[in-house]
Amino acid sequence: MSRDIKPDLISRRVFIKRGLQTAGSVCLGGLGLLSLQHLQGKSSVWQIDPHKCVQCGNCATHCVLSLSAVKCVHAYDLCGYCKLCGGFFPPDAVNLDTGAENQLCPTGAIKRTFVEDPYFEYTIDESLCIGCGKCVKGCSAFGNGSLFLQIRHDRCLNCNECSISRACPSGAISRVDLDTAYLLKGE
Amino acid sequence: MTRQRIIIFLSMILILNSAFCFAADRFPRPEFTSDYQKPQIISPLPEASWIDYLDMAVLVMALTLASWLALRKRSRNGLFVLSLFSLAYFGFWRSGCICPIGAIQNVTLALFEPGYTLPMVVLVFFFLPLLFALFFGRTFCAAVCPLGAIQDLMLLRPHRIPAPVAAVLGLLPVIFLGAAVLFSALNSGFIICRLDPFVSFFRFSGEFKMIILGVLFLLVALFFGRPYCRFMCPYGVLLSWVSRFSKWHVSITPDHCTQCRLCENSCPFEAINTPLPEISQTERQAAFKRFRLQIPLLIILFFSAGGILGYGLHIPLSKMNSTVSLAEQVVAEQLIQKETTLASRTFHESGKTLPQLLQEAKDIRNRFRVGSTILGFFIGLMFCIKILAVTTRRPLRDYEADRGACFSCGRCFAYCPDEHERQKLLTDQPDKIYESIG
């Protein structure tokens, strides 16, 4: 009796297995086709929209890298080359010189050089910048807003979910096209 | 008099307005008399897009090689070397992103969020291992996945996990998968990436608690094989579903099983099914009769319990969404004078109104109500299937790899005497055989 059933049983099992194989491939293919509609050939990268940024300081602390991939960028075209720079001096600076106690930047990453009376040039030493945005806040509040934060792509690991974007209170960090990898001010 | 006042007032408003709107023009741009040249803004370029193509090519080659090594060459050493390469390439050099495990979320988000575009490399990384699993089983796990490789390396002294414990823990990846799909479908974060225990090692930098989690997983991996793969990996769930129906699969024996039982304890992941005699027709009918009421009852019970639980949990789950949590925070500030947060202060400064925010949060919560109920049904169904799977077993004649659970790592090959015959290892000195087993 059992011998009569066995071949039938196996063929049924094989039939079910083949059916599920086909169903599985159809499902995979269907899912693939569906997602193909949203396909974009190129990869994208994370970037900060400087017009949305509120300079909260999270960029310095929330990057997965111990030294954040976010750095301050200077749009020289917008800069007023002020003698009294809101991004360089804290509001309560004692002397307007380059003494450490008179600098807003916690790491002294901004270099102040005399150009001609009464103009001073401010450049950022990226190796020192930690992306805290203190100077950006000062420049936006008292100056032309020529300093702004950007994700530097030589440092960014392009995580699947940017850890800073989760902590960003203003939703300023989003994925942008590879061609427009920087959202620069004053362009 | 009044007209003058109005004019002064209006001009004040205009001046104030211009100060806010044109903050970038407070100071005029200088006109230099010296020959000063403004420096250029340096913007270092991101990785070239050919790296994406290299990644895809390496993935295809690694999967092909892993399948060939596991199914045709039957070489554990080859798989081991390949897994070292994958750990170095996909793990340390490419710093763990993008991986197929995380790509689940991108694909889900692309299917549910019309504005989200899916990069080609993510799509390929998600589908290719599944496609290979449909033909060759989970060869991706064997030697391509860097997360699997780092745990496999740590396996020092494997211990058995009691079957009931393993069965219960085995449900965790299913829950994790469901939750990850829910959150990414509703654009509320990529929890798989947040809870990736090994990515901080690959980047040599990360949050302290994630490094601790990674170290814990590696410590467990010393004694219990691949804890992340077996009890957490959501992609492993998809692979095991597909692998069950794979066209080909690794077999313990190269020829035919002699039932020598030598391989019985060889698998550190307990993925070998032991033979089970066929029960008679009458016995089967009796068993069916005994459980014919319980099984449908159980299915209905778990299915509905899951749905109810999912529905009940939609409010706490929706707090994962930043808009919902912000709305709750703002409302709490007004009602119970809760302390403000950075996000709520930013919201107040943004000029968006509270009704707008509340409406957005309500819409998202409504979507969560549907999504988390579906998630509950899904998890309930998975519980039913698990219970049925552990209570019933198909008769089996030979020792076979469990197609769902087997990582195709090839550790069992060396235990089969037929394998020794195939490799012409059999000599007059039995010591040599034991040496090769190690």
Interface residues (C-beta under 8 A of the other chain):
Chain A: M1 S2 I5 K17 L20 Q21 G24 S25 L28 L31 G32 L34 S35 L36 H38 L39 Q40 G41 K42 S43 S44 V45 V54 C56 N58 V64 L65 S66 V73 H74 A75 Y76 D77 L78 C79 G80 Y81 C82 V115 E116 Y119 E121 T123 S140 F142 G143 N144 G145 S146 Q150 R152 H153 D154 C156 L157 N158 C159 N160 E161 S163 R166 P169 S170 G171 L178 A181 Y182 L184 K185 G186
Chain B: A23 A24 D25 R26 F27 P28 R29 P30 F32 T33 S34 Y36 K38 P39 I41 S43 P44 L45 P46 E47 S49 D52 S95 C97 I98 G102 A103 Q105 N106 V107 A110 L111 P114 Y116 T117 L118 P119 M120 V121 L123 F126 F127 L130 L131 L134 G189 F190 C193 R194 S200 R203 S205 G206 E207 W241 V242 R244 F245 K247 S280 Q281 S322 T341 L342 A343 R345 T346 F347 E349 S350
